[in-house]
Amino acid sequence: MGVRSTGSHPTTTKADGHLLEYFRSDMGAGGGASNAVPETASGGTKYTFGGRTIHRFTGTGPFSTSASFNKTCDYTIIGGGGGSNFDGGGGGGAGGWREGTTPVGGGQNFTVTIGAGGDEGSGPPGTADSVKGVASSVAFPGGTITAAGGGGGGTSTPGGPGGSGGGGRGGQGVTPGGPGTGDAFPGTPGTATPTNGWGHDGGNGVNPSPGGGGGGAGGNGEAGNSNNGRGGVGIRLHSIYRDPSNPFGFPGPDGSSDFWFAGGGSGGSYPKSNSQRGGGGGGPVPAPYAGAGRGQGDEDNGPYQFGQANSGSGGGGGTAGPAPRTGGSGGSGVVFIAYPT
């Protein structure tokens, strides 16, 4: 099952440039089956909404169709988020975001792969850098569609490239955030995402400020000297999937409590500091949104946070402290497939 997040959140306005829901015209419900044998498919968690049947995959598994199945399927594929790092480490970048449509015929059995979140970096003894998230994919009959994993946050290396780039390390040994490989959201309304998906750059780490935020599917990560390295904003799932009686996903900066994904993780502070604590992940306000991790600062402000499962979001950066010390790992990806019922 997915994670439902609730709570009250500040509302931003479109004028602020922070309300990044994808405004498209809703697709029609489509006609019913004309064959005597029902056109059916199986795989993932299945529900109906708005005249459509929707399959939600939170783990790798098959998508299978009956012999009479003949549909044009909508899909949204989100890669696993990148892990973050320690000692003012940069936040993890969000997994890449792919969406579009493709025909699927009868008698098919193909694999939906859900990418894992990248591991966190760890401090001495045994220093290890954070790890890029794993790609999610769907092996459709017409060709496999892949959404890249998010870049890892930087410590001994710059923020890594990925679906969205990881943030650069702050404090000592400052390095810039790596580039996201995607095109700027929202792209062109009504068309498929590009082959490299939607994704954004991570933010730079700044000495002696926190590490930079990881990039989100909907916006760049912020630099460490800007709002304590908040992670880039995520994207809200298209309305065709958003059944209010079947909530799934995470809060977003528009005040909604569900259906946001792929936010960048926040950078952590170095040295440990209350005034320079890690900011919020996945959005422009000081709270974790889209399932992304918040960076760590002073102990009174709580630890770094992992990217939440099936969010495709980056982990929050860790701070200095006694060994062993770590950042937060990234969240695993998620896939949605929908077609007229």
Backbone torsions as a table, in degrees:
resi	resn	phi	psi	omega
1	MET	NA	155.6	178.3
2	GLY	-82.4	176.1	-179.1
3	VAL	-106.1	127.7	175.4
4	ARG	-103.5	127.9	179.0
5	SER	-109.0	140.6	179.7
6	THR	-128.9	174.0	177.1
7	GLY	133.0	169.4	-179.6
8	SER	-96.7	134.1	-176.9
9	HIS	-133.8	148.6	175.3
10	PRO	-60.5	145.2	179.5
11	THR	-100.9	129.3	173.5
12	THR	-100.2	167.2	-178.3
13	THR	-113.3	161.9	177.9
14	LYS	-61.3	-33.1	179.3
15	ALA	-62.8	-29.1	178.1
16	ASP	-67.9	-14.9	-176.4
17	GLY	78.4	13.4	-175.0
18	HIS	-111.3	-12.2	-177.8
19	LEU	-90.0	98.1	-167.7
20	LEU	-114.2	46.3	173.2
21	GLU	-79.0	145.5	-175.7
22	TYR	-81.5	105.0	-179.0
23	PHE	-86.4	106.0	173.5
24	ARG	-132.1	161.0	173.2
25	SER	-71.9	135.8	178.9
26	ASP	-65.2	141.9	177.1
27	MET	-77.4	150.3	-178.9
28	GLY	-67.6	162.7	-177.0
29	ALA	-70.6	-27.1	179.7
30	GLY	82.6	167.5	-177.6
31	GLY	-85.4	162.7	176.6
32	GLY	-81.7	173.3	-179.4
33	ALA	-70.7	141.5	178.9
34	SER	-101.0	-13.3	-179.5
35	ASN	-77.4	153.7	176.3
36	ALA	-67.5	-34.2	178.1
37	VAL	-85.2	127.0	-177.6
38	PRO	-60.0	139.5	174.4
39	GLU	-86.5	107.4	-173.7
40	THR	-128.1	161.5	174.6
41	ALA	-145.2	158.2	179.3
42	SER	-134.6	158.4	177.6
43	GLY	135.3	139.7	-179.9
44	GLY	65.0	-156.8	174.3
45	THR	-96.3	123.4	-170.0
46	LYS	-108.9	133.5	175.6
47	TYR	-149.5	165.6	178.8
48	THR	-118.3	145.2	-180.0
49	PHE	-162.8	131.7	174.2
50	GLY	58.9	37.1	179.7
51	GLY	78.2	11.9	-179.3
52	ARG	-125.2	151.5	170.0
53	THR	-101.1	132.4	-173.4
54	ILE	-124.1	134.2	175.1
55	HIS	-113.7	122.9	178.6
56	ARG	-110.2	123.9	-179.3
57	PHE	-108.6	120.6	175.2
58	THR	-109.5	-2.8	175.2
59	GLY	-148.8	159.4	-178.6
60	THR	-62.8	137.1	-179.6
61	GLY	-176.5	176.3	-177.0
62	PRO	-87.2	152.6	168.0
63	PHE	-117.1	119.3	-174.2
64	SER	-124.7	142.8	-179.2
65	THR	-120.8	152.4	175.0
66	SER	-71.3	168.4	-178.1
67	ALA	-62.0	-30.2	-175.6
68	SER	-93.4	-0.7	-176.3
69	PHE	-65.6	133.0	177.0
70	ASN	-156.9	91.9	-171.9
71	LYS	-135.2	155.0	165.3
72	THR	-94.5	117.9	-174.3
73	CYS	-100.5	135.8	167.2
74	ASP	-87.3	148.1	177.0
75	TYR	-142.0	149.7	167.9
76	THR	-132.8	125.9	-176.3
77	ILE	-126.0	126.2	-177.9
78	ILE	-125.1	125.3	179.7
79	GLY	-74.8	167.6	176.8
80	GLY	-69.0	144.3	-179.7
81	GLY	-77.6	155.7	-179.8
82	GLY	-80.0	151.8	174.8
83	GLY	-78.2	160.0	179.2
84	SER	-105.9	-178.5	-178.0
85	ASN	-126.2	179.7	-173.3
86	PHE	-106.7	177.1	177.9
87	ASP	52.0	56.1	-177.0
88	GLY	74.9	26.0	-176.8
89	GLY	-65.1	151.3	176.4
90	GLY	-70.2	153.1	176.6
91	GLY	-73.3	155.6	178.1
92	GLY	-74.7	146.6	177.0
93	GLY	-82.5	152.8	178.2
94	ALA	-72.2	153.9	173.0
95	GLY	-66.5	154.5	177.8
96	GLY	-63.4	155.2	-176.8
97	TRP	-121.2	118.9	176.5
98	ARG	-120.3	140.4	171.3
99	GLU	-151.1	157.8	-178.7
100	GLY	168.7	-160.5	178.8
101	THR	-133.7	153.9	177.6
102	THR	-157.2	144.5	176.7
103	PRO	-76.1	143.6	175.8
104	VAL	-133.8	126.0	-178.8
105	GLY	-97.9	-170.6	-175.2
106	GLY	-81.2	158.2	176.3
107	GLY	66.2	29.6	-178.8
108	GLN	-98.2	150.4	175.2
109	ASN	-148.2	99.1	-176.3
110	PHE	-130.0	164.7	-170.3
111	THR	-97.6	134.6	169.4
112	VAL	-103.7	121.3	-177.2
113	THR	-109.1	126.4	177.8
114	ILE	-102.8	119.2	-178.5
115	GLY	-74.7	139.6	176.3
116	ALA	-76.3	155.8	172.0
117	GLY	-72.1	150.7	179.1
118	GLY	-71.6	147.5	177.9
119	ASP	-67.9	153.4	176.3
120	GLU	-77.8	155.7	170.3
121	GLY	-78.7	152.3	-178.0
122	SER	-128.9	147.6	-178.7
123	GLY	-89.7	175.3	-174.5
124	PRO	-60.8	149.7	0.7
125	PRO	-77.2	153.5	177.0
126	GLY	77.9	53.1	-177.5
127	THR	-58.9	134.1	177.3
128	ALA	-137.5	139.3	178.5
129	ASP	-79.0	156.6	176.6
130	SER	-65.9	162.9	-170.6
131	VAL	-120.6	141.9	175.1
132	LYS	-61.7	145.9	174.3
133	GLY	-68.0	163.7	-177.5
134	VAL	-95.3	141.4	-178.8
135	ALA	-66.2	146.9	167.7
136	SER	-102.9	152.7	-178.1
137	SER	-156.8	160.9	172.1
138	VAL	-131.3	124.8	-177.5
139	ALA	-88.3	65.5	179.6
140	PHE	-58.8	153.2	178.8
141	PRO	-56.1	-32.9	-179.6
142	GLY	-83.3	-0.9	-179.7
143	GLY	137.6	147.9	-178.1
144	THR	-75.9	133.1	175.0
145	ILE	-106.6	126.5	-174.0
146	THR	-123.1	136.3	172.8
147	ALA	-113.3	119.2	-173.4
148	ALA	-65.4	154.3	172.1
149	GLY	-73.8	158.2	179.9
150	GLY	-77.0	152.2	179.8
151	GLY	-72.4	147.7	177.6
152	GLY	-77.3	149.5	176.6
153	GLY	-71.1	149.1	-172.3
154	GLY	-85.8	146.9	166.1
155	THR	-137.1	-78.6	176.9
156	SER	-83.1	-10.4	177.4
157	THR	-128.3	163.6	174.0
158	PRO	-61.7	164.9	173.5
159	GLY	-55.8	137.5	-172.4
160	GLY	-81.5	152.7	173.8
161	PRO	-75.8	159.4	178.7
162	GLY	177.6	-159.8	174.3
163	GLY	-52.4	-48.4	161.5
164	SER	-125.6	149.6	-175.4
165	GLY	-78.3	148.0	173.3
166	GLY	-73.7	156.9	178.0
167	GLY	-78.5	155.8	177.9
168	GLY	-81.6	157.1	179.8
169	ARG	-69.1	144.0	173.7
170	GLY	-100.2	-176.8	179.7
171	GLY	67.5	-137.4	180.0
172	GLN	-75.3	147.2	179.2
173	GLY	70.3	42.9	-176.1
174	VAL	-61.8	135.2	175.9
175	THR	-135.8	152.2	-179.5
176	PRO	-76.7	158.9	174.7
177	GLY	-70.7	145.4	177.6
178	GLY	-77.7	161.7	-176.9
179	PRO	-79.5	142.3	166.7
180	GLY	-74.3	151.8	-175.8
181	THR	-97.2	1.1	-174.1
182	GLY	-94.8	176.1	174.0
183	ASP	-94.7	154.1	-175.1
184	ALA	-63.9	129.4	172.1
185	PHE	-69.9	144.0	8.0
186	PRO	-94.2	12.8	179.3
187	GLY	63.3	-142.1	179.8
188	THR	-106.3	113.9	-177.8
189	PRO	-56.1	138.6	176.7
190	GLY	86.7	1.4	178.6
191	THR	-120.7	164.0	178.2
192	ALA	-69.1	155.6	173.8
193	THR	-67.4	158.1	177.5
194	PRO	-67.9	168.0	-174.8
195	THR	-64.7	-24.3	176.5
196	ASN	-93.7	3.1	173.5
197	GLY	77.2	178.4	172.6
198	TRP	-90.6	134.2	179.0
199	GLY	-172.7	159.2	-174.2
200	HIS	-136.0	166.1	-178.7
201	ASP	-70.4	152.1	167.4
202	GLY	-80.1	164.4	179.2
203	GLY	-91.3	156.8	178.3
204	ASN	-74.3	143.1	166.4
205	GLY	-79.6	151.0	-176.8
206	VAL	-133.1	135.7	179.0
207	ASN	-86.7	123.8	3.3
208	PRO	-104.6	33.2	-177.5
209	SER	-81.0	176.9	178.3
210	PRO	-63.3	167.7	174.6
211	GLY	-65.8	161.1	178.7
212	GLY	-73.9	153.5	177.5
213	GLY	-76.6	149.4	174.0
214	GLY	-71.4	151.3	177.7
215	GLY	-69.8	149.8	175.9
216	GLY	-109.9	166.2	177.6
217	ALA	-61.8	-27.7	-177.2
218	GLY	-103.7	-4.5	-178.1
219	GLY	-176.2	162.3	-179.6
220	ASN	-69.0	151.3	167.3
221	GLY	-71.1	152.8	-178.9
222	GLU	-91.3	151.4	177.2
223	ALA	-67.0	158.1	-177.0
224	GLY	-60.9	-25.8	179.1
225	ASN	-93.7	11.9	177.9
226	SER	-122.8	105.1	179.1
227	ASN	56.6	35.1	176.1
228	ASN	56.6	39.2	170.6
229	GLY	66.0	46.9	179.1
230	ARG	-65.6	148.1	177.9
231	GLY	-74.0	155.7	180.0
232	GLY	-66.7	149.3	-177.0
233	VAL	-66.5	147.2	175.1
234	GLY	-86.0	-161.9	178.9
235	ILE	-129.6	145.8	174.6
236	ARG	-87.8	135.9	-179.2
237	LEU	-56.2	145.0	179.2
238	HIS	-55.5	147.9	-173.6
239	SER	-63.1	-22.2	-178.5
240	ILE	-65.1	-19.8	-179.7
241	TYR	-99.0	-9.7	-165.5
242	ARG	-90.4	76.5	177.0
243	ASP	-78.0	113.8	-177.4
244	PRO	-64.8	-20.6	177.8
245	SER	-86.6	-3.0	-179.1
246	ASN	-135.1	63.6	-172.8
247	PRO	-66.9	147.3	-179.5
248	PHE	-158.4	149.4	177.5
249	GLY	101.8	-152.0	-164.2
250	PHE	-141.1	162.7	-179.9
251	PRO	-64.6	156.0	176.3
252	GLY	-129.6	170.8	-175.6
253	PRO	-71.7	-4.1	175.9
254	ASP	-87.3	2.5	-179.8
255	GLY	93.3	-8.0	178.5
256	SER	-74.8	152.5	-173.1
257	SER	-99.3	-4.0	-174.4
258	ASP	-145.5	167.4	167.8
259	PHE	74.2	17.0	172.5
260	TRP	-100.7	143.1	-177.5
261	PHE	-145.2	168.1	167.4
262	ALA	60.4	51.3	171.4
263	GLY	-93.9	156.2	177.5
264	GLY	-83.9	144.6	176.6
265	GLY	-74.8	152.5	179.3
266	SER	-82.3	154.3	173.5
267	GLY	-75.3	156.4	176.1
268	GLY	-97.0	165.0	-177.2
269	SER	-91.3	156.4	172.8
270	TYR	-158.5	122.6	-5.0
271	PRO	-69.6	172.2	-179.9
272	LYS	-56.3	129.1	-171.3
273	SER	-152.7	138.6	175.4
274	ASN	-74.4	-41.8	-177.3
275	SER	-75.0	-21.6	-178.9
276	GLN	-118.4	36.5	178.9
277	ARG	-66.8	162.4	177.5
278	GLY	-63.8	144.8	-179.9
279	GLY	-83.5	-166.0	179.9
280	GLY	-83.4	153.0	177.2
281	GLY	-97.8	149.7	168.9
282	GLY	74.4	17.0	-179.9
283	GLY	178.5	173.5	-171.6
284	PRO	-89.0	7.7	-179.5
285	VAL	-122.5	159.7	-171.1
286	PRO	-77.8	63.2	174.6
287	ALA	-156.1	150.2	178.5
288	PRO	-72.3	126.7	177.3
289	TYR	-125.3	161.4	179.4
290	ALA	59.9	22.2	178.2
291	GLY	79.0	10.6	-177.7
292	ALA	-83.9	159.8	-178.1
293	GLY	-87.8	142.6	173.0
294	ARG	-84.7	144.9	178.1
295	GLY	-76.3	159.7	-178.4
296	GLN	-94.3	143.0	173.4
297	GLY	-134.8	-130.4	176.7
298	ASP	-60.3	147.6	-177.4
299	GLU	-56.0	-30.5	-179.6
300	ASP	-66.2	-19.4	-178.1
301	ASN	-97.8	8.1	175.6
302	GLY	86.5	165.7	-176.5
303	PRO	-82.2	174.3	169.3
304	TYR	-58.4	163.9	-179.9
305	GLN	-128.7	146.3	174.4
306	PHE	-75.0	154.2	165.2
307	GLY	-67.7	133.4	-173.3
308	GLN	-71.8	150.9	-178.9
309	ALA	-57.4	138.8	177.5
310	ASN	59.3	32.0	174.5
311	SER	-106.1	-22.8	-173.2
312	GLY	66.2	19.3	-173.2
313	SER	-103.2	158.2	-178.4
314	GLY	-80.8	156.2	176.0
315	GLY	-82.4	155.9	179.4
316	GLY	-85.1	145.8	-176.7
317	GLY	-73.1	149.6	177.3
318	GLY	-93.9	172.9	-177.1
319	THR	-116.6	-174.3	175.3
320	ALA	-74.7	161.4	-179.7
321	GLY	161.9	-180.0	179.9
322	PRO	-66.4	147.2	178.4
323	ALA	-71.1	151.0	-6.2
324	PRO	-79.2	148.8	178.1
325	ARG	-131.7	148.6	-173.1
326	THR	-143.5	170.1	165.6
327	GLY	-97.1	-164.5	178.8
328	GLY	-106.0	141.2	177.5
329	SER	-75.5	161.3	179.5
330	GLY	-82.0	163.6	177.9
331	GLY	-87.8	146.1	177.8
332	SER	-67.1	165.2	-177.7
333	GLY	-85.8	-172.1	-178.7
334	VAL	-158.1	152.3	179.6
335	VAL	-135.0	139.4	173.9
336	PHE	-122.7	135.8	172.9
337	ILE	-129.7	131.4	-177.2
338	ALA	-136.0	152.4	178.5
339	TYR	-157.1	158.4	179.2
340	PRO	-59.9	133.9	-179.8
341	THR	-71.1	NA	NA
